[in-house]
């Protein structure tokens, strides 16, 4: 069962590499959510994404697309764009009513989510798509790819549209929705070209972490753009099978760049065998493969990571003990030194007094 957010990641991952001229594959998607609560108004929100860049979001209060929540600056994408956004909001609200009645949802919250947008390839429109889900369950999807029109629904989910409406929907997509979406997409591409076509080299490293029974070896690439990257882990020059690796999706960083990692679990026996592990990366910002190697020199040296903190603590405690002993010894010697000084001063004073009392000529 694919949820809305998994679909979001899927569509983001489908964006292909682009050249500096803006050619290639680009997409424009609206990710919308409507929530219906008992005895409350239906709330709708949406985010407009150019490839993987958020360019605007839908403000329900203003009933318009805005750039940010701080200054709430309106985004001027033309009247047709807002017509589509408002039509989507109205259709999703109507579907909420249909869904509640169909599923007999008299209590609780109903969440409807939709992905709708278009893609272009080398400046030409290729596809328009809309996918819906209710309470994290896929319901139906509509795809128009310039050559044919398809509608699919999850098993048991009946379409609320009759067959007579399909030609009308297809005509609207072909003559209005898709051309308008493509026009907005090209307009935004021209405005955001520097961001969409930028190339940022990844920072790359390999590190290990001790665990029970062995270690975890991680290959990390971070702070790169675009998001497309290919990480490969080699053992003595041979590629490690993907089913042996733990890897997740490419994740966004807070700075607008991305990170990706792959992790391999190593047993104690593998550590003792002293294999050489090499992590390689290919990315649009790199002319050649980037690679970093790692090797456990010995099993004992790898385990030393656990022993070294204990040794460090012992050394620190020993140094503290030595300092305390030295201070105690000095305190014991200070009174003796003081007595010796007093005795020496007394002898000097007596000698000086005796010499002063002698008569002239040196006679006693």
KOLTIDO-937760 format. One line per 2 residues: number of its first residue (from 1); their letters; for each residue z, x, y of C-alpha. Coordinates in Angstrom, 1 decimal, padded with zeros to 4 digits. Layout:
BEGIN
NUM) A) Z:X:Y ~ ...
This chain:
BEGIN
1) XX) 000.0:000.0:000.0 ~ -001.2:001.6:003.2
3) XX) 000.9:000.9:006.3 ~ -000.1:000.8:009.9
5) XX) 001.2:004.3:010.6 ~ -000.5:005.8:007.6
7) XX) -003.7:004.2:008.8 ~ -003.1:005.8:012.2
9) XX) -002.8:009.2:010.6 ~ -005.9:008.6:008.5
11) XX) -008.1:007.7:011.5 ~ -006.7:010.6:013.5
13) XX) -007.5:013.0:010.6 ~ -011.1:011.6:010.4
15) XX) -012.0:013.0:013.8 ~ -014.4:015.8:013.2
17) XX) -014.8:019.1:015.1 ~ -016.6:019.0:018.4
19) XX) -018.6:021.7:020.3 ~ -017.9:022.7:023.9
21) XX) -020.8:020.5:025.0 ~ -019.0:017.4:023.8
23) XX) -021.4:016.8:020.9 ~ -020.0:015.9:017.5
25) XX) -017.9:013.0:016.3 ~ -015.5:011.2:018.7
27) XX) -013.5:008.0:018.4 ~ -011.7:005.5:020.6
29) XX) -009.0:003.4:019.1 ~ -006.5:000.8:020.3
31) XX) -003.3:000.7:018.2 ~ -001.7:-002.7:018.9
33) XX) 001.5:-004.4:017.8 ~ 002.6:-008.0:018.3
35) XX) 006.1:-009.1:017.3 ~ 007.2:-012.7:016.9
37) XX) 011.0:-013.4:016.9 ~ 012.7:-016.8:016.4
39) XX) 013.1:-018.7:019.7 ~ 011.5:-015.8:021.7
41) XX) 008.2:-015.1:023.3 ~ 005.7:-013.0:021.3
43) XX) 005.7:-009.4:022.5 ~ 002.6:-007.3:022.4
45) XX) 001.9:-003.7:023.2 ~ -000.9:-001.2:022.6
47) XX) -001.9:002.4:022.9 ~ -005.4:003.6:023.7
49) XX) -006.4:006.9:021.9 ~ -009.4:009.1:022.6
51) XX) -009.7:011.1:019.5 ~ -006.1:012.3:019.2
53) XX) -005.2:012.0:022.9 ~ -003.3:009.1:024.3
55) XX) -005.1:008.1:027.5 ~ -003.5:004.8:028.3
57) XX) -001.2:002.0:027.0 ~ -001.1:-001.7:027.5
59) XX) 001.6:-002.9:030.0 ~ 002.4:-006.6:029.2
61) XX) 004.1:-007.2:032.5 ~ 001.0:-006.0:034.5
63) XX) -001.4:-007.3:031.9 ~ -003.4:-004.1:032.3
65) XX) -003.9:-000.6:030.9 ~ -001.8:002.0:032.6
67) XX) -001.6:005.8:032.4 ~ 002.2:006.3:032.1
69) XX) 005.4:004.3:032.2 ~ 006.6:006.3:035.2
71) XX) 004.1:005.7:038.0 ~ 002.4:002.8:036.1
73) XX) -001.0:003.8:037.5 ~ -003.7:001.4:036.4
75) XX) -006.6:002.7:034.4 ~ -010.0:001.5:035.7
77) XX) -012.3:001.2:032.7 ~ -014.2:-001.7:033.9
79) XX) -013.8:-005.5:033.6 ~ -015.3:-005.6:030.1
81) XX) -012.6:-003.3:028.8 ~ -009.8:-005.6:029.9
83) XX) -011.7:-008.6:028.5 ~ -011.6:-007.0:025.1
85) XX) -008.0:-006.0:025.4 ~ -006.9:-009.5:026.5
87) XX) -009.1:-011.1:023.8 ~ -007.4:-008.8:021.2
89) XX) -003.9:-009.8:022.5 ~ -004.8:-013.6:022.3
91) XX) -006.3:-013.2:018.8 ~ -003.3:-011.4:017.5
93) XX) -000.9:-014.0:018.9 ~ -003.0:-016.7:017.2
95) XX) -002.9:-014.8:013.9 ~ 000.9:-014.6:014.2
97) XX) 001.0:-018.4:014.1 ~ -001.5:-018.5:011.3
99) XX) 000.5:-015.9:009.3 ~ 003.9:-017.6:009.8
101) XX) 002.4:-020.9:008.7 ~ 000.5:-019.5:005.7
103) XX) 003.5:-017.5:004.4 ~ 006.0:-020.2:005.4
105) XX) 008.0:-017.7:007.5 ~ 010.4:-019.9:009.4
107) XX) 013.0:-017.3:009.9 ~ 013.1:-013.6:010.7
109) XX) 010.7:-011.4:012.6 ~ 007.0:-011.2:011.9
111) XX) 005.1:-008.0:013.0 ~ 001.4:-007.9:013.2
113) XX) -000.4:-004.6:013.8 ~ -004.1:-003.8:014.4
115) XX) -006.3:-000.8:014.7 ~ -009.6:-001.6:016.5
117) XX) -012.2:000.7:018.0 ~ -015.4:002.6:017.6
119) XX) -016.9:006.0:016.8 ~ -019.9:007.9:018.0
121) XX) -021.8:010.8:016.4 ~ -023.7:013.1:018.8
123) XX) -023.6:010.4:021.4 ~ -024.9:007.6:019.2
125) XX) -022.7:004.7:018.0 ~ -022.0:004.8:014.3
127) XX) -019.2:002.3:013.5 ~ -016.9:-000.4:014.9
129) XX) -013.8:-001.3:012.9 ~ -010.8:-003.5:013.0
131) XX) -007.9:-003.5:010.5 ~ -004.9:-005.8:010.4
133) XX) -001.5:-005.7:008.7 ~ 001.5:-008.0:008.6
135) XX) 005.0:-006.7:008.1 ~ 003.6:-003.4:006.9
137) XX) 001.2:-005.0:004.4 ~ -002.5:-004.7:004.7
139) XX) -004.2:-008.1:005.1 ~ -007.9:-007.7:006.1
141) XX) -010.4:-005.3:007.7 ~ -013.7:-005.8:009.5
143) XX) -016.3:-003.0:009.6 ~ -019.7:-002.9:011.4
145) XX) -021.6:000.3:010.9 ~ -024.9:-000.5:012.7
147) XX) -026.7:-001.4:009.4 ~ -024.4:-003.9:007.8
149) XX) -021.3:-006.0:008.4 ~ -018.4:-006.2:005.9
151) XX) -015.2:-008.1:005.7 ~ -012.5:-007.3:003.1
153) XX) -009.2:-009.0:002.5 ~ -006.2:-008.1:000.3
155) XX) -005.9:-010.1:-002.9 ~ -004.5:-013.5:-002.3
157) XX) -005.1:-013.3:001.4 ~ -007.4:-016.1:002.6
159) XX) -009.5:-015.6:005.7 ~ -008.8:-018.0:008.5
161) XX) -012.5:-017.9:009.5 ~ -015.0:-020.1:007.8
163) XX) -018.4:-018.7:006.7 ~ -020.2:-020.3:009.7
165) XX) -018.3:-018.0:012.1 ~ -019.4:-014.7:010.5
167) XX) -022.9:-014.6:012.2 ~ -021.3:-015.3:015.6
169) XX) -018.7:-012.5:015.0 ~ -021.5:-010.0:014.0
171) XX) -023.5:-010.9:017.1 ~ -020.5:-010.4:019.4
173) XX) -019.8:-007.0:017.8 ~ -023.4:-005.8:018.0
175) XX) -024.2:-007.0:021.6 ~ -020.8:-006.8:023.3
177) XX) -017.8:-005.1:021.6 ~ -019.5:-002.0:020.2
179) XX) -021.6:-001.3:023.4 ~ -018.6:-001.7:025.6
181) XX) -016.4:000.5:023.4 ~ -019.1:003.2:023.3
183) XX) -019.5:003.0:027.1 ~ -015.7:003.5:027.6
185) XX) -015.6:006.2:025.0 ~ -018.3:008.2:026.8
187) XX) -016.6:007.6:030.1 ~ -013.3:009.0:028.9
189) XX) -015.0:011.9:027.1 ~ -016.5:012.9:030.5
191) XX) -013.1:012.7:032.1 ~ -011.1:014.5:029.4
193) XX) -013.8:017.0:028.2 ~ -011.6:020.0:029.0
195) XX) -008.8:018.6:026.8 ~ -010.9:017.3:023.9
197) XX) -013.0:020.4:023.6 ~ -010.3:023.1:024.0
199) XX) -009.6:025.7:021.4 ~ -006.1:027.1:020.9
201) XX) -005.4:029.7:018.3 ~ -002.6:029.0:015.8
203) XX) 000.5:031.2:015.7 ~ 000.9:032.1:012.0
205) XX) 003.7:033.4:009.8 ~ 005.1:033.4:006.2
207) XX) 008.8:033.3:005.5 ~ 011.1:032.7:002.5
209) XX) 014.4:030.9:002.1 ~ 016.8:031.4:-000.8
211) XX) 017.6:028.4:-003.0 ~ 019.3:027.9:-006.3
213) XX) 017.2:029.4:-009.0 ~ 014.7:031.2:-006.8
215) XX) 013.3:030.8:-003.3 ~ 010.9:028.7:-001.2
217) XX) 008.0:030.5:000.4 ~ 006.5:028.7:003.4
219) XX) 003.2:029.3:005.2 ~ 003.5:028.0:008.8
221) XX) 000.8:027.6:011.4 ~ 001.8:026.1:014.7
223) XX) 000.7:025.6:018.3 ~ -003.0:025.1:017.6
225) XX) -005.8:022.7:018.7 ~ -007.8:020.8:017.5
227) XX) -005.8:019.5:014.6 ~ -008.3:020.4:011.9
229) XX) -006.9:023.4:010.0 ~ -007.2:024.6:006.4
231) XX) -004.3:026.5:004.9 ~ -004.7:028.3:001.6
233) XX) -002.0:030.2:-000.4 ~ -003.1:033.1:-002.7
235) XX) -001.1:034.8:-005.4 ~ -002.4:038.3:-006.0
237) XX) -005.7:037.3:-004.6 ~ -006.1:034.1:-006.6
239) XX) -005.7:030.6:-005.0 ~ -002.5:028.7:-005.9
241) XX) -003.3:025.2:-007.2 ~ -002.6:022.4:-004.7
243) XX) -000.4:020.6:-007.1 ~ 002.0:023.5:-007.0
245) XX) 002.3:023.3:-003.2 ~ 004.4:021.0:-001.1
247) XX) 002.5:020.1:002.1 ~ 002.6:017.2:004.5
249) XX) 000.2:015.9:007.2 ~ -000.6:017.9:010.3
251) XX) 002.1:017.1:012.8 ~ 002.0:017.0:016.6
253) XX) 004.2:019.3:018.7 ~ 005.9:018.2:021.9
255) XX) 003.4:020.4:023.9 ~ 000.3:018.4:022.7
257) XX) -000.6:021.0:020.1 ~ -000.2:020.8:016.3
259) XX) 001.6:022.4:013.3 ~ 001.0:022.5:009.6
261) XX) 002.8:024.1:006.7 ~ 002.6:024.6:002.9
263) XX) 005.5:025.6:000.7 ~ 005.6:027.1:-002.7
265) XX) 008.7:027.1:-005.0 ~ 009.3:030.6:-006.6
267) XX) 011.5:031.0:-009.7 ~ 013.7:034.0:-010.3
269) XX) 011.3:035.3:-012.8 ~ 008.4:035.2:-010.3
271) XX) 010.5:037.0:-007.8 ~ 011.1:039.8:-010.3
273) XX) 007.4:040.1:-011.0 ~ 006.7:041.2:-007.4
275) XX) 003.6:039.2:-006.8 ~ 001.8:039.5:-003.4
277) XX) 001.4:036.1:-001.7 ~ -001.2:035.7:001.0
279) XX) -001.5:032.7:003.3 ~ -004.9:032.3:004.9
281) XX) -006.0:029.9:007.7 ~ -009.4:028.7:008.9
283) XX) -009.6:026.9:012.3 ~ -012.3:026.2:014.9
285) XX) -010.6:028.6:017.3 ~ -010.9:031.5:014.8
287) XX) -014.0:033.6:014.2 ~ -012.7:034.8:010.9
289) XX) -010.0:033.9:008.5 ~ -006.4:034.6:009.6
291) XX) -004.1:035.9:006.9 ~ -000.6:037.1:006.5
293) XX) 000.9:038.6:003.3 ~ 004.4:038.5:001.8
295) XX) 006.0:040.3:-001.2 ~ 009.5:040.4:-002.7
297) XX) 010.0:044.1:-003.1 ~ 012.5:043.5:-005.8
299) XX) 014.6:040.7:-007.1 ~ 017.8:042.5:-006.0
301) XX) 016.5:043.0:-002.5 ~ 015.6:039.3:-002.3
303) XX) 019.1:038.3:-003.4 ~ 020.5:040.6:-000.8
305) XX) 020.0:037.9:001.8 ~ 023.0:036.1:000.2
307) XX) 025.1:039.3:-000.1 ~ 024.5:040.8:003.4
309) XX) 026.6:038.2:005.3 ~ 029.6:039.0:003.1
311) XX) 029.2:042.7:003.6 ~ 028.9:042.2:007.3
313) XX) 032.1:040.2:007.4 ~ 033.9:042.9:005.4
315) XX) 032.7:045.6:007.7 ~ 033.8:043.7:010.8
317) XX) 037.3:043.1:009.3 ~ 037.6:046.8:008.4
319) XX) 036.7:047.8:011.9 ~ 039.3:045.4:013.4
321) XX) 041.9:046.8:011.0 ~ 041.1:050.4:012.1
323) XX) 041.4:049.5:015.7 ~ 044.7:047.8:015.2
325) XX) 046.1:050.8:013.3 ~ 044.9:053.2:016.0
327) XX) 046.6:051.2:018.7 ~ 049.9:051.0:016.8
329) XX) 049.9:054.7:016.2 ~ 049.3:055.4:019.9
331) XX) 052.2:053.1:020.9 ~ 054.5:055.0:018.5
333) XX) 053.5:058.4:020.0 ~ 053.9:057.3:023.7
335) XX) 057.8:057.5:023.8 ~ 057.7:061.0:022.2
337) XX) 055.3:062.1:024.7 ~ 057.4:060.7:027.5
339) XX) 060.6:062.5:026.3 ~ 058.7:065.8:026.1
341) XX) 057.5:065.3:029.6 ~ 061.0:064.6:030.9
343) XX) 062.5:067.6:029.1 ~ 059.8:069.9:030.6
345) XX) 060.5:068.5:034.0 ~ 064.2:069.1:033.7
347) XX) 063.8:072.7:032.6 ~ 061.5:073.3:035.5
349) XX) 064.0:071.9:038.0 ~ 066.9:074.0:036.6
351) XX) 064.8:077.1:036.7 ~ 063.7:076.5:040.3
353) XX) 067.4:075.8:041.3 ~ 068.6:079.0:039.8
355) XX) 066.0:081.1:041.5 ~ 066.8:079.5:044.8
357) XX) 070.6:080.3:044.6 ~ 070.1:084.1:043.9
359) XX) 071.1:086.5:046.8 ~ 068.5:088.6:048.6
361) XX) 067.5:091.7:046.9 ~ 067.7:090.2:043.5
363) XX) 071.3:091.1:042.8 ~ 073.3:088.6:040.8
